[in-house]
Amino acid sequence: MHPPFGRTGRIAGFAAFTEDELAWLYVDPALARRGVGRTLMERALSEMGRPVSIEVLAGNTPALALYESCGFHRTETISGKMPSNEAFPVTVHILELNM
């Protein structure tokens, strides 16, 4: 997906996804709460099938709020080691969108 650009011409954020998983959605912290994440989410969802799943790190309150406001529901919370960096334990919430 083509990244949106801020008024300065710099990349404001990006999303990476497959047919059924939103793998990455990042927004430049300097541009948070300006609609960049929602715009990326809406564009990605328009190109994805259903159901869609997302893994969100516990503690990422802004991301959880965005996803839940877009209709995602928490289905599971799991804890373990971070893939490719097993030194760091993580807890993630699994969210799904079925509509």
C-alpha positions as CSV (number, residue, x, y, z in Angstrom):
1,M,0.0,0.0,0.0
2,H,1.3,3.5,-0.8
3,P,2.2,5.4,2.3
4,P,0.4,8.6,3.1
5,F,2.5,11.7,3.2
6,G,2.2,14.5,5.8
7,R,2.2,18.2,4.7
8,T,6.0,18.2,4.8
9,G,6.2,15.5,2.2
10,R,7.6,13.0,4.7
11,I,6.0,9.6,5.2
12,A,3.3,9.8,7.9
13,G,2.8,6.1,8.4
14,F,2.4,2.8,6.6
15,A,0.4,-0.5,6.7
16,A,1.3,-4.0,5.5
17,F,-1.3,-6.7,5.2
18,T,-2.4,-9.9,3.6
19,E,-5.9,-11.0,2.6
20,D,-6.7,-11.9,6.3
21,E,-4.1,-10.3,8.5
22,L,-3.1,-6.7,9.2
23,A,0.6,-7.3,10.0
24,W,1.8,-3.8,10.5
25,L,0.3,-0.4,11.0
26,Y,2.6,2.4,12.1
27,V,2.1,6.2,12.4
28,D,4.9,8.7,12.9
29,P,4.4,9.6,16.6
30,A,4.7,13.3,15.7
31,L,1.5,12.8,13.6
32,A,-0.5,10.8,16.1
33,R,-4.2,11.5,16.6
34,R,-4.6,13.3,13.3
35,G,-6.4,10.5,11.4
36,V,-3.4,8.9,9.7
37,G,-3.9,5.5,11.4
38,R,-7.7,5.5,10.7
39,T,-7.0,6.4,7.1
40,L,-4.5,3.6,6.7
41,M,-6.8,1.2,8.5
42,E,-9.8,2.0,6.3
43,R,-7.7,1.7,3.1
44,A,-6.3,-1.7,4.2
45,L,-9.7,-3.0,5.2
46,S,-11.2,-2.0,1.9
47,E,-8.6,-4.3,0.2
48,M,-8.8,-7.2,2.6
49,G,-11.2,-10.1,2.9
50,R,-13.0,-11.2,6.1
51,P,-12.3,-12.3,8.8
52,V,-9.3,-10.1,9.6
53,S,-7.0,-10.6,12.5
54,I,-4.5,-8.4,14.3
55,E,-2.0,-9.0,17.1
56,V,-1.5,-6.0,19.3
57,L,1.1,-5.7,22.1
58,A,-0.5,-5.4,25.5
59,G,0.0,-1.8,26.7
60,N,-0.4,-0.3,23.2
61,T,-3.6,1.5,24.3
62,P,-3.8,3.9,21.3
63,A,-3.7,0.9,18.8
64,L,-6.3,-1.0,20.8
65,A,-8.6,2.0,20.9
66,L,-8.3,2.5,17.1
67,Y,-8.9,-1.2,16.2
68,E,-11.8,-1.5,18.6
69,S,-13.4,1.7,17.2
70,C,-13.1,0.1,13.7
71,G,-15.2,-2.9,14.9
72,F,-12.4,-5.3,16.0
73,H,-13.1,-7.5,19.1
74,R,-10.5,-9.1,21.4
75,T,-10.7,-12.9,21.0
76,E,-7.6,-14.0,23.0
77,T,-4.6,-12.8,25.0
78,I,-1.4,-14.8,24.9
79,S,2.0,-14.4,26.5
80,G,5.3,-15.8,25.4
81,K,8.6,-14.9,23.8
82,M,9.0,-12.4,21.0
83,P,9.8,-14.3,17.7
84,S,13.4,-13.7,16.6
85,N,14.1,-12.0,19.9
86,E,13.4,-14.6,22.5
87,A,15.1,-12.6,25.3
88,F,12.0,-10.4,25.6
89,P,8.7,-11.8,27.0
90,V,5.6,-10.3,25.4
91,T,1.8,-10.3,25.9
92,V,-0.3,-9.7,22.9
93,H,-4.1,-9.4,22.3
94,I,-5.6,-11.1,19.3
95,L,-8.3,-9.0,17.7
96,E,-10.7,-10.1,14.9
97,L,-13.1,-8.3,12.5
98,N,-15.7,-10.5,10.9
99,M,-18.0,-8.1,9.1
